[in-house]
């Protein structure tokens, strides 16, 4: 397993060791000791599984105080996964990183606490599974409008299908400071 830095500090590509043969493949999706050695969280409190049709966009989501780090991977289909730095005081505040994840080329994306997360499904029946470092709390949920012009994410495809809730999220600049995490450099 190896870790590759992205253009946003803390957002990491995690490449698992994949063992293929004529029967299929095998890979470890989680190993506490290896994660710790690579600087990844070794404790996750919740696992989630999401299925979406082609053209569905979910996000941009975050939790206001009970922030979640997320380890995401695609187990069916493909999607464009996005992380947005929303940490007040961060040198990369408002910047985004996006990457295509597919089931055929298993790779994880680690999105640390202090980032909003969203994705756009590129195929029918795309399935995303992700581990979270904190439990989901619906009363603590926050979001940013997927099409915020100041963030200017270059989403692939046509105009997405989004939920009514996601369509009503504000722009990042309209969020009050108490609803955003602070950047705490190590």
C-alpha positions as CSV (number, residue, x, y, z in Angstrom):
1,X,0.0,0.0,0.0
2,X,1.3,3.5,-0.8
3,X,0.1,7.0,-0.2
4,X,0.4,9.8,-2.8
5,X,-0.1,13.5,-1.8
6,X,-2.5,15.6,-3.9
7,X,-2.6,19.3,-4.5
8,X,-4.5,19.8,-1.3
9,X,-2.4,19.1,1.9
10,X,-4.0,16.2,3.8
11,X,-6.1,14.9,0.9
12,X,-4.4,11.7,0.0
13,X,-4.6,9.0,-2.7
14,X,-4.2,5.6,-1.2
15,X,-3.1,2.9,-3.6
16,X,-3.7,-0.6,-2.2
17,X,-1.5,-3.6,-3.0
18,X,-3.7,-5.6,-5.5
19,X,-3.1,-9.2,-6.2
20,X,-4.6,-10.4,-9.4
21,X,-4.8,-13.8,-11.0
22,X,-7.1,-15.8,-13.3
23,X,-9.6,-16.1,-10.4
24,X,-9.9,-12.3,-9.8
25,X,-8.1,-10.2,-7.3
26,X,-7.5,-9.7,-3.6
27,X,-6.6,-6.5,-1.7
28,X,-6.7,-5.3,1.9
29,X,-9.1,-2.4,2.3
30,X,-8.1,-1.6,5.9
31,X,-5.2,-2.6,8.1
32,X,-4.8,-0.5,11.3
33,X,-1.0,-1.0,11.6
34,X,-0.4,-0.2,7.9
35,X,-2.7,2.8,8.1
36,X,-0.9,4.1,11.1
37,X,2.5,3.6,9.5
38,X,1.4,5.6,6.5
39,X,0.0,8.5,8.6
40,X,-3.6,7.6,8.0
41,X,-6.2,7.3,10.7
42,X,-6.4,3.9,12.2
43,X,-9.7,4.3,13.9
44,X,-12.9,4.7,11.9
45,X,-16.3,4.9,13.7
46,X,-18.8,4.4,10.8
47,X,-19.0,2.8,7.4
48,X,-21.4,4.0,4.7
49,X,-22.5,2.6,1.3
50,X,-24.1,4.8,-1.4
51,X,-25.5,3.8,-4.8
52,X,-26.2,6.4,-7.5
53,X,-27.3,6.4,-11.1
54,X,-25.4,8.2,-13.9
55,X,-25.5,12.0,-13.6
56,X,-26.3,12.1,-9.9
57,X,-24.4,14.6,-7.9
58,X,-24.3,14.4,-4.1
59,X,-22.7,17.2,-2.0
60,X,-21.0,19.2,-1.0
61,X,-21.4,17.9,2.5
62,X,-19.6,18.4,5.8
63,X,-20.3,18.3,9.6
64,X,-19.9,21.6,11.4
65,X,-18.5,20.5,14.7
66,X,-18.2,16.7,14.6
67,X,-16.0,16.8,11.6
68,X,-15.4,13.6,9.6
69,X,-12.4,12.3,7.9
70,X,-13.5,10.0,5.0
71,X,-11.7,7.1,3.3
72,X,-13.7,6.6,0.0
73,X,-13.6,4.0,-2.7
74,X,-15.8,2.9,-5.6
75,X,-16.9,-0.8,-5.6
76,X,-19.1,-0.6,-8.7
77,X,-19.0,1.9,-11.7
78,X,-17.1,5.2,-11.6
79,X,-17.5,8.7,-10.2
80,X,-15.7,12.0,-10.0
81,X,-14.9,12.6,-6.3
82,X,-14.3,16.1,-4.9
83,X,-12.8,17.5,-1.7
84,X,-13.0,21.2,-0.9
85,X,-10.9,22.8,1.9
86,X,-13.3,24.8,4.2
87,X,-10.9,25.3,7.1
88,X,-10.8,28.9,8.2
89,X,-7.2,30.3,8.0
90,X,-6.0,27.5,5.7
91,X,-3.7,28.6,2.8
92,X,-5.8,26.5,0.5
93,X,-9.2,27.6,1.8
94,X,-11.9,27.3,-0.9
95,X,-9.7,25.2,-3.2
96,X,-10.8,21.8,-4.5
97,X,-9.3,18.6,-5.6
98,X,-11.1,16.1,-7.8
99,X,-10.3,12.6,-9.0
100,X,-12.1,9.9,-11.0
101,X,-12.4,6.7,-8.9
102,X,-13.4,3.4,-10.6
103,X,-14.1,-0.1,-9.5
104,X,-11.8,-1.5,-12.2
105,X,-8.8,0.4,-10.8
106,X,-9.2,0.2,-7.1
107,X,-7.9,3.3,-5.3
108,X,-9.0,5.2,-2.2
109,X,-9.2,8.9,-1.6
110,X,-8.6,10.0,2.0
111,X,-10.4,13.3,2.8
112,X,-9.4,14.7,6.2
113,X,-11.5,16.6,8.7
114,X,-12.2,20.2,7.7
115,X,-13.1,19.4,4.1
116,X,-16.4,19.3,2.3
117,X,-17.1,16.2,0.1
118,X,-19.1,15.5,-3.0
119,X,-19.2,13.3,-6.0
120,X,-20.7,13.0,-9.5
121,X,-21.6,9.5,-10.7
122,X,-20.2,8.8,-14.2
123,X,-22.0,5.5,-14.7
124,X,-25.2,3.7,-13.8
125,X,-25.3,1.9,-10.5
126,X,-22.2,3.5,-9.2
127,X,-21.5,2.3,-5.6
128,X,-19.3,4.3,-3.2
129,X,-18.2,2.9,0.2
130,X,-16.5,5.1,2.8
131,X,-15.2,4.9,6.3
132,X,-15.7,7.9,8.6
133,X,-13.6,9.0,11.6
134,X,-16.7,10.4,13.3
135,X,-20.3,9.4,13.6
136,X,-22.8,11.2,11.3
137,X,-25.1,13.6,13.2
138,X,-27.9,15.0,11.1
139,X,-28.3,18.1,13.4
140,X,-24.6,18.9,12.7
141,X,-24.8,18.6,8.9
142,X,-23.7,21.5,6.7
143,X,-23.3,22.0,3.0
144,X,-22.1,24.2,0.2
145,X,-23.8,24.6,-3.2
146,X,-22.2,22.3,-5.7
147,X,-22.0,25.1,-8.3
148,X,-20.5,27.8,-6.1
149,X,-18.8,30.1,-8.6
150,X,-16.0,31.0,-6.2
151,X,-14.9,27.4,-5.8
152,X,-15.5,26.7,-9.5
153,X,-15.4,22.9,-9.5
154,X,-15.1,21.6,-13.1
155,X,-17.7,18.8,-12.8
156,X,-17.8,16.4,-15.7
157,X,-20.8,15.6,-17.7
158,X,-24.1,17.4,-18.2
159,X,-26.1,19.3,-15.7
160,X,-26.4,16.9,-12.7
161,X,-29.4,15.6,-10.9
162,X,-29.3,16.8,-7.3
163,X,-31.5,16.5,-4.2
164,X,-33.7,19.4,-3.1
165,X,-31.6,19.7,0.0
166,X,-28.3,19.9,-1.9
167,X,-29.9,22.5,-4.3
168,X,-30.6,24.8,-1.3
169,X,-27.1,24.9,0.2
170,X,-25.4,28.4,0.3
171,X,-22.2,29.5,-1.3
172,X,-19.1,29.1,0.9
173,X,-18.8,32.9,1.3
174,X,-22.3,33.0,2.9
175,X,-21.5,30.5,5.6
176,X,-21.0,32.0,9.1
177,X,-17.6,31.4,10.7
178,X,-19.1,29.3,13.5
179,X,-20.3,26.8,10.8
180,X,-16.8,26.3,9.5
181,X,-13.8,24.4,11.0
182,X,-10.6,26.2,11.9
183,X,-7.3,25.3,10.4
184,X,-5.0,23.9,13.1
185,X,-1.6,23.4,11.5
186,X,0.4,20.6,13.1
